[in-house]
C-alpha cells in the first residue's frame, strides 16, 4: 500500500513538473515569436520610410523638370507675343 501511494505521489510530481516545463517552453516560444514580430515590423518600417524618401526625391525631380518645361513654354509665348 505504501509503495502504491509513493508511486502515485511520484507520478503526480512528474506530471506537475512536466506541466511547469511545458508552460515555461510555451512562454519562451511566445516571447520569441513576439520578438521576431517586433523585428519584422521594424524592418518593414525602415523599408517603407526608405521607399517614401525615394518617392519624394523622384517626385521632386519630376516637378523640377516640369517647371523647367513650363518656363521654356512661357518664354516661347513671350517671344511669340513680341513678334
C-alpha positions in Angstrom: 0.0 0.0 0.0 2.8 2.4 0.9 4.6 1.6 -2.4 1.4 2.3 -4.3 0.9 5.7 -2.6 4.6 6.6 -3.0 4.3 5.6 -6.7 1.2 7.8 -7.2 3.0 10.7 -5.4 6.0 10.2 -7.7 3.8 10.2 -10.8 1.9 13.2 -9.7 5.2 15.0 -9.0 6.5 14.1 -12.5 3.2 15.3 -14.1 3.3 18.6 -12.2 6.9 19.3 -13.2 6.2 18.4 -16.8 3.3 20.9 -16.9 5.6 23.6 -15.5 8.3 22.8 -18.1 5.7 22.9 -20.8 4.3 26.2 -19.6 7.9 27.6 -19.5 8.5 26.4 -23.0 5.3 27.9 -24.3 6.1 31.2 -22.6 9.6 31.2 -24.1 8.2 30.4 -27.6 5.6 33.2 -27.2 8.4 35.7 -26.3 10.5 34.5 -29.2 7.6 35.0 -31.7 6.8 38.4 -30.2 10.5 39.4 -30.6 10.5 38.2 -34.2 7.3 40.1 -34.9 8.8 43.3 -33.5 11.9 42.9 -35.6 9.8 42.3 -38.7 7.7 45.3 -38.0 10.8 47.5 -37.5 12.4 46.2 -40.8 9.2 46.9 -42.7 9.0 50.4 -41.2 12.6 51.1 -42.3 11.8 49.8 -45.8 8.6 51.9 -46.0 10.5 55.0 -44.9 13.2 54.4 -47.5 10.6 53.9 -50.2 8.8 57.1 -49.2 12.0 59.1 -49.2 12.9 57.7 -52.7 9.5 58.6 -54.0 9.8 62.1 -52.6 13.1 62.6 -54.4 11.8 61.2 -57.7 8.6 63.4 -57.4 10.8 66.4 -56.7 12.9 65.7 -59.8 9.8 65.3 -62.0 8.4 68.5 -60.7 11.6 70.4 -61.4 11.7 69.1 -65.0 8.0 70.1 -65.4 8.7 73.6 -64.0 11.6 74.0 -66.5 9.4 73.0 -69.4 6.7 75.4 -68.2 9.3 78.2 -68.0 10.6 77.3 -71.5 7.0 77.3 -72.9 6.3 80.7 -71.2 9.5 82.2 -72.8 8.4 80.9 -76.2 4.9 82.5 -75.7 6.5 85.8 -74.6 8.8 85.8 -77.7 5.8 84.9 -80.0 3.8 87.7 -78.5 6.6 90.3 -79.1 6.7 89.4 -82.8 
